[in-house]
Amino acid sequence: MPVPAELANTGLTYAYDSDTKIATISGTLKSDATGSVTDTITAVKNPYHISITLSHATAAGKLEQDVSASQAMSNVTVTADEGYYLPDAAAGNLNGLTYTAATGVISGTPTADTSIAITAIAKQKKQHQQQLQHLQKRTW
């Protein structure tokens, strides 16, 4: 690409890569050079956004991530608050990600924007469910 007129006789060079959409101006500015360069820069958005929301739980790792195509997210490990346990499944379409309740790990390579919600369940509720199951098994 030719040097923009604004850079002529300044000692600077201009290069533009149309594939990456990166413009580079480099060189040593001549002491008597003046002028300005204006260019439009378009931000490149990572293809997929991951958003994880938690209720009655904490996490190690980033709950909001932007991930490039074919790249794995940074793992997130979820831990239930005191008196709660993690559910067997996360709410939302995981779009290529996995959630493992036994370890609390969310990982994988997304295939689309993803919103995941994990609501830990009170242990007392689990105890009541187990008691009901036990009572239902009894024969009268």
SEDORO-128232 format. One record per atom (N, C-alpha, C): x, y, z; atom name; residue in one letter. Coordinates in Angstrom, 1 decimal. Layout:
residues N
X	Y	Z	atom	type
X	Y	Z	CA	A
...
***
This chain:
residues 140
X	Y	Z	atom	type
0.9	-1.2	0.0	N	M
0.0	0.0	0.0	CA	M
0.9	1.2	0.0	C	M
0.6	2.2	-0.8	N	P
1.4	3.4	-0.8	CA	P
1.3	4.2	0.5	C	P
2.4	5.0	0.7	N	V
2.4	5.8	1.9	CA	V
1.4	6.9	1.8	C	V
0.5	7.1	2.8	N	P
-0.4	8.2	2.8	CA	P
0.3	9.5	2.6	C	P
-0.3	10.4	1.9	N	A
0.3	11.8	1.6	CA	A
0.7	12.4	2.9	C	A
0.0	12.2	4.0	N	E
0.3	12.8	5.3	CA	E
1.7	12.4	5.8	C	E
2.1	11.2	5.3	N	L
3.4	10.7	5.8	CA	L
4.6	11.0	4.9	C	L
4.3	11.5	3.7	N	A
5.4	11.8	2.8	CA	A
6.4	12.8	3.4	C	A
7.7	12.4	3.2	N	N
8.8	13.2	3.7	CA	N
8.9	13.4	5.2	C	N
8.3	12.4	5.9	N	T
8.3	12.5	7.4	CA	T
9.4	11.5	8.0	C	T
9.8	10.5	7.1	N	G
10.7	9.5	7.6	CA	G
9.9	8.2	8.1	C	G
8.6	8.3	8.1	N	L
7.8	7.2	8.6	CA	L
7.3	6.4	7.4	C	L
7.0	5.1	7.7	N	T
6.4	4.2	6.7	CA	T
5.1	3.7	7.2	C	T
4.3	3.3	6.3	N	Y
2.9	2.9	6.6	CA	Y
2.7	1.5	6.0	C	Y
2.2	0.6	6.8	N	A
1.8	-0.7	6.2	CA	A
0.4	-1.1	6.7	C	A
-0.4	-1.7	5.9	N	Y
-1.7	-2.2	6.3	CA	Y
-1.9	-3.6	5.8	C	Y
-2.2	-4.5	6.8	N	D
-2.5	-5.9	6.5	CA	D
-4.0	-6.1	6.5	C	D
-4.5	-6.3	5.3	N	S
-6.0	-6.4	5.1	CA	S
-6.6	-7.7	5.7	C	S
-5.7	-8.7	5.9	N	D
-6.2	-9.9	6.6	CA	D
-6.5	-9.7	8.1	C	D
-5.5	-9.1	8.7	N	T
-5.6	-8.9	10.2	CA	T
-6.2	-7.5	10.5	C	T
-6.3	-6.6	9.5	N	K
-6.9	-5.3	9.7	CA	K
-6.0	-4.5	10.6	C	K
-4.7	-4.7	10.5	N	I
-3.8	-3.9	11.4	CA	I
-3.0	-3.0	10.5	C	I
-3.0	-1.7	10.9	N	A
-2.2	-0.7	10.3	CA	A
-0.9	-0.4	11.2	C	A
0.2	-0.3	10.5	N	T
1.5	-0.1	11.3	CA	T
2.2	1.1	10.7	C	T
2.5	2.1	11.5	N	I
3.2	3.2	11.2	CA	I
4.5	3.1	11.9	C	I
5.7	3.1	11.2	N	S
6.9	2.9	11.9	CA	S
8.0	3.8	11.3	C	S
9.2	3.9	11.9	N	G
10.3	4.7	11.4	CA	G
10.7	5.7	12.4	C	G
11.6	6.6	12.0	N	T
12.1	7.7	12.8	CA	T
11.6	9.0	12.2	C	T
10.9	9.7	13.0	N	L
10.3	11.0	12.5	CA	L
11.4	12.0	12.3	C	L
11.5	12.6	11.1	N	K
12.4	13.7	10.8	CA	K
12.1	14.9	11.7	C	K
13.2	15.6	12.1	N	S
13.0	16.6	13.1	CA	S
12.1	17.8	12.5	C	S
12.1	18.0	11.2	N	D
11.3	19.1	10.7	CA	D
10.0	18.7	10.1	C	D
9.6	17.4	10.4	N	A
8.3	16.9	9.9	CA	A
7.1	17.4	10.7	C	A
6.0	17.7	10.0	N	T
4.8	18.0	10.7	CA	T
3.7	17.3	9.9	C	T
2.5	17.3	10.6	N	G
1.3	16.7	9.9	CA	G
0.6	15.8	10.9	C	G
-0.4	15.1	10.3	N	S
-1.1	14.2	11.1	CA	S
-1.6	13.0	10.3	C	S
-1.9	11.9	10.9	N	V
-2.5	10.8	10.2	CA	V
-3.8	10.4	10.9	C	V
-4.8	10.2	10.1	N	T
-6.1	9.7	10.7	CA	T
-6.4	8.4	9.9	C	T
-6.8	7.4	10.7	N	D
-7.3	6.2	10.1	CA	D
-8.4	5.7	11.0	C	D
-9.2	4.9	10.4	N	T
-10.3	4.3	11.1	CA	T
-9.9	2.9	11.6	C	T
-10.0	2.6	12.8	N	I
-9.6	1.3	13.4	CA	I
-10.9	0.6	13.8	C	I
-11.1	-0.6	13.3	N	T
-12.2	-1.4	13.6	CA	T
-11.8	-2.5	14.6	C	T
-12.4	-2.5	15.8	N	A
-12.1	-3.5	16.8	CA	A
-12.5	-4.9	16.3	C	A
-11.7	-5.8	16.6	N	V
-12.0	-7.2	16.2	CA	V
-12.5	-7.9	17.4	C	V
-13.8	-8.3	17.3	N	K
-14.5	-9.0	18.5	CA	K
-14.2	-10.5	18.4	C	K
-13.8	-11.0	19.6	N	N
-13.7	-12.4	19.7	CA	N
-15.1	-13.0	19.4	C	N
-15.2	-14.1	18.7	N	P
-16.4	-14.6	18.2	CA	P
-17.4	-15.0	19.3	C	P
-17.0	-15.5	20.5	N	Y
-17.9	-16.0	21.4	CA	Y
-17.7	-15.4	22.8	C	Y
-18.9	-15.0	23.4	N	H
-18.9	-14.5	24.8	CA	H
-19.5	-15.5	25.7	C	H
-18.8	-15.7	26.8	N	I
-19.3	-16.7	27.8	CA	I
-19.6	-15.9	29.1	C	I
-20.8	-16.1	29.6	N	S
-21.2	-15.4	30.8	CA	S
-21.8	-16.5	31.8	C	S
-21.2	-16.5	33.0	N	I
-21.6	-17.5	34.0	CA	I
-22.1	-16.7	35.2	C	I
-23.3	-17.1	35.7	N	T
-23.9	-16.5	36.9	CA	T
-24.1	-17.6	37.9	C	T
-23.8	-17.2	39.2	N	L
-23.9	-18.1	40.3	CA	L
-24.8	-17.6	41.3	C	L
-25.5	-18.6	42.0	N	S
-26.3	-18.3	43.2	CA	S
-25.9	-19.3	44.2	C	S
-25.6	-18.8	45.4	N	H
-25.2	-19.6	46.6	CA	H
-23.9	-20.4	46.2	C	H
-23.0	-19.7	45.5	N	A
-21.8	-20.4	45.1	CA	A
-20.7	-19.3	44.8	C	A
-19.5	-19.7	44.8	N	T
-18.4	-18.8	44.4	CA	T
-17.6	-19.5	43.3	C	T
-16.7	-18.8	42.7	N	A
-15.9	-19.4	41.6	CA	A
-14.5	-19.0	41.6	C	A
-13.6	-19.8	41.1	N	A
-12.2	-19.5	40.9	CA	A
-12.1	-19.5	39.3	C	A
-11.8	-18.3	38.8	N	G
-11.7	-18.2	37.4	CA	G
-12.7	-17.1	36.9	C	G
-12.6	-16.7	35.7	N	K
-13.3	-15.5	35.1	CA	K
-14.7	-16.0	34.8	C	K
-15.7	-15.3	35.3	N	L
-17.1	-15.6	35.0	CA	L
-17.6	-14.9	33.7	C	L
-16.8	-14.0	33.2	N	E
-17.1	-13.4	31.9	CA	E
-15.9	-13.6	31.0	C	E
-16.0	-14.2	29.9	N	Q
-14.9	-14.4	29.0	CA	Q
-15.3	-14.2	27.5	C	Q
-14.3	-13.7	26.8	N	D
-14.4	-13.6	25.3	CA	D
-13.4	-14.6	24.7	C	D
-13.9	-15.5	23.9	N	V
-13.0	-16.6	23.4	CA	V
-13.0	-16.6	21.9	C	V
-11.9	-16.8	21.3	N	S
-11.7	-16.9	19.9	CA	S
-12.3	-18.2	19.4	C	S
-12.6	-18.2	18.1	N	A
-13.1	-19.5	17.5	CA	A
-12.1	-20.6	17.7	C	A
-12.6	-21.8	18.0	N	S
-11.7	-23.0	18.1	CA	S
-10.8	-22.9	19.3	C	S
-11.0	-22.0	20.2	N	Q
-10.1	-21.9	21.4	CA	Q
-10.9	-22.3	22.6	C	Q
-10.2	-23.0	23.5	N	A
-10.9	-23.4	24.8	CA	A
-11.0	-22.2	25.7	C	A
-12.0	-22.1	26.5	N	M
-12.2	-21.1	27.5	CA	M
-11.2	-21.4	28.7	C	M
-11.0	-20.4	29.5	N	S
-10.2	-20.6	30.7	CA	S
-11.2	-21.3	31.7	C	S
-10.8	-22.4	32.3	N	N
-11.6	-23.2	33.2	CA	N
-12.1	-22.4	34.3	C	N
-13.3	-22.6	34.8	N	V
-13.9	-22.0	36.0	CA	V
-14.3	-23.1	36.9	C	V
-13.9	-23.0	38.2	N	T
-14.2	-24.0	39.2	CA	T
-15.2	-23.4	40.2	C	T
-16.4	-24.0	40.2	N	V
-17.5	-23.5	41.1	CA	V
-17.5	-24.3	42.4	C	V
-17.7	-23.5	43.5	N	T
-17.8	-24.2	44.8	CA	T
-19.0	-23.7	45.5	C	T
-19.8	-24.6	46.0	N	A
-21.1	-24.3	46.6	CA	A
-20.8	-23.6	48.0	C	A
-21.6	-22.7	48.4	N	D
-21.5	-22.0	49.7	CA	D
-21.8	-23.0	50.8	C	D
-21.4	-22.7	52.0	N	E
-21.6	-23.6	53.2	CA	E
-23.1	-23.8	53.3	C	E
-23.5	-25.1	53.4	N	G
-24.9	-25.5	53.6	CA	G
-25.6	-25.8	52.2	C	G
-24.8	-25.7	51.1	N	Y
-25.4	-25.9	49.8	CA	Y
-24.6	-27.0	49.0	C	Y
-25.1	-27.5	48.0	N	Y
-24.4	-28.4	47.1	CA	Y
-24.7	-28.0	45.7	C	Y
-23.8	-28.4	44.8	N	L
-23.9	-28.0	43.4	CA	L
-24.9	-28.9	42.7	C	L
-25.7	-28.4	41.8	N	P
-26.7	-29.2	41.1	CA	P
-26.1	-30.1	40.1	C	P
-26.8	-31.1	39.7	N	D
-26.3	-32.1	38.7	CA	D
-26.1	-31.4	37.3	C	D
-26.9	-30.4	37.0	N	A
-26.8	-29.8	35.7	CA	A
-26.8	-28.3	35.8	C	A
-26.2	-27.6	34.8	N	A
-26.3	-26.1	34.8	CA	A
-27.4	-25.7	33.9	C	A
-28.0	-24.6	34.2	N	A
-29.1	-24.0	33.4	CA	A
-28.5	-23.3	32.2	C	A
-29.1	-23.5	31.0	N	G
-28.7	-22.8	29.8	CA	G
-28.1	-23.8	28.8	C	G
-28.0	-23.3	27.6	N	N
-27.4	-24.1	26.5	CA	N
-25.9	-24.0	26.6	C	N
-25.2	-25.1	26.9	N	L
-23.7	-25.0	27.1	CA	L
-22.9	-24.8	25.9	C	L
-23.5	-25.0	24.7	N	N
-22.8	-24.7	23.4	CA	N
-21.4	-25.1	23.3	C	N
-21.2	-26.4	23.6	N	G
-19.8	-27.0	23.5	CA	G
-19.0	-27.0	24.8	C	G
-19.6	-26.4	25.8	N	L
-18.9	-26.4	27.1	CA	L
-19.4	-27.5	28.0	C	L
-18.7	-27.9	29.0	N	T
-19.1	-29.0	29.9	CA	T
-19.1	-28.4	31.3	C	T
-20.1	-29.0	32.1	N	Y
-20.1	-28.7	33.5	CA	Y
-20.1	-30.0	34.2	C	Y
-19.2	-30.2	35.1	N	T
-19.1	-31.4	35.9	CA	T
-19.4	-31.1	37.4	C	T
-20.6	-31.6	37.8	N	A
-21.0	-31.2	39.2	CA	A
-20.1	-31.8	40.3	C	A
-19.5	-33.0	40.1	N	A
-18.6	-33.6	41.1	CA	A
-17.4	-32.7	41.4	C	A
-16.9	-32.0	40.4	N	T
-15.7	-31.2	40.6	CA	T
-16.0	-29.7	40.5	C	T
-17.2	-29.4	40.0	N	G
-17.6	-27.9	39.8	CA	G
-16.9	-27.2	38.7	C	G
-16.3	-28.0	37.8	N	V
-15.5	-27.4	36.7	CA	V
-16.4	-27.2	35.5	C	V
-16.2	-25.9	34.9	N	I
-16.8	-25.6	33.6	CA	I
-15.7	-25.4	32.7	C	I
-15.7	-26.1	31.6	N	S
-14.6	-26.1	30.6	CA	S
-15.0	-26.4	29.2	C	S
-14.1	-26.2	28.3	N	G
-14.4	-26.6	26.9	CA	G
-14.2	-25.5	25.9	C	G
-14.6	-25.8	24.7	N	T
-14.5	-24.9	23.6	CA	T
-15.9	-24.5	23.1	C	T
-16.3	-23.2	23.2	N	P
-17.6	-22.8	22.9	CA	P
-17.9	-22.9	21.4	C	P
-19.1	-23.1	21.0	N	T
-19.5	-23.1	19.6	CA	T
-20.4	-21.9	19.3	C	T
-20.8	-21.1	20.4	N	A
-21.6	-19.9	20.2	CA	A
-21.6	-19.1	21.5	C	A
-22.1	-17.9	21.5	N	D
-22.2	-17.2	22.8	CA	D
-23.0	-18.1	23.8	C	D
-22.6	-18.0	25.0	N	T
-23.1	-18.9	26.0	CA	T
-23.4	-18.2	27.4	C	T
-24.6	-18.4	27.9	N	S
-24.9	-17.9	29.2	CA	S
-25.2	-19.2	30.1	C	S
-24.5	-19.3	31.2	N	I
-24.7	-20.5	32.1	CA	I
-25.1	-20.0	33.4	C	I
-26.1	-20.6	34.1	N	A
-26.5	-20.2	35.4	CA	A
-26.4	-21.5	36.3	C	A
-25.7	-21.3	37.4	N	I
-25.6	-22.4	38.4	CA	I
-26.2	-21.9	39.7	C	I
-27.2	-22.6	40.2	N	T
-27.8	-22.2	41.5	CA	T
-27.6	-23.4	42.4	C	T
-26.8	-23.2	43.4	N	A
-26.5	-24.3	44.4	CA	A
-27.8	-24.5	45.2	C	A
-28.0	-25.7	45.6	N	I
-29.2	-26.2	46.3	CA	I
-28.9	-26.4	47.8	C	I
-29.9	-25.9	48.6	N	A
-29.7	-26.1	50.1	CA	A
-29.6	-27.6	50.4	C	A
-28.7	-27.9	51.3	N	K
-28.5	-29.3	51.7	CA	K
-29.8	-29.8	52.4	C	K
-30.5	-29.0	53.1	N	Q
-31.7	-29.3	53.8	CA	Q
-32.7	-29.8	52.8	C	Q
-32.8	-29.2	51.6	N	K
-33.8	-29.6	50.6	CA	K
-33.4	-31.0	50.1	C	K
-32.1	-31.3	50.0	N	K
-31.7	-32.6	49.5	CA	K
-32.1	-33.7	50.6	C	K
-31.9	-33.4	51.9	N	Q
-32.2	-34.3	52.9	CA	Q
-33.7	-34.6	52.9	C	Q
-34.6	-33.6	52.6	N	H
-36.0	-33.8	52.5	CA	H
-36.4	-34.7	51.4	C	H
-35.7	-34.5	50.2	N	Q
-35.9	-35.3	49.1	CA	Q
-35.6	-36.7	49.3	C	Q
-34.5	-37.0	50.0	N	Q
-34.0	-38.3	50.3	CA	Q
-35.0	-39.0	51.3	C	Q
-35.5	-38.2	52.3	N	Q
-36.5	-38.8	53.2	CA	Q
-37.8	-39.1	52.5	C	Q
-38.2	-38.3	51.5	N	L
-39.4	-38.6	50.8	CA	L
-39.2	-39.9	49.9	C	L
-38.1	-40.0	49.3	N	Q
-37.8	-41.2	48.5	CA	Q
-37.8	-42.4	49.4	C	Q
-37.3	-42.3	50.6	N	H
-37.2	-43.4	51.5	CA	H
-38.7	-43.8	51.9	C	H
-39.5	-42.8	52.2	N	L
-40.9	-43.1	52.6	CA	L
-41.7	-43.7	51.4	C	L
-41.4	-43.3	50.2	N	Q
-42.1	-43.8	49.0	CA	Q
-41.7	-45.3	48.8	C	Q
-40.6	-45.7	49.2	N	K
-40.1	-47.1	49.0	CA	K
-40.7	-48.0	50.0	C	K
-41.2	-47.5	51.1	N	R
-41.8	-48.4	52.1	CA	R
-43.1	-48.9	51.6	C	R
-43.4	-50.1	51.9	N	T
-44.7	-50.7	51.6	CA	T
-45.5	-50.8	52.8	C	T
-46.8	-50.5	52.6	N	W
-47.7	-50.5	53.7	CA	W
-48.7	-51.7	53.7	C	W
***
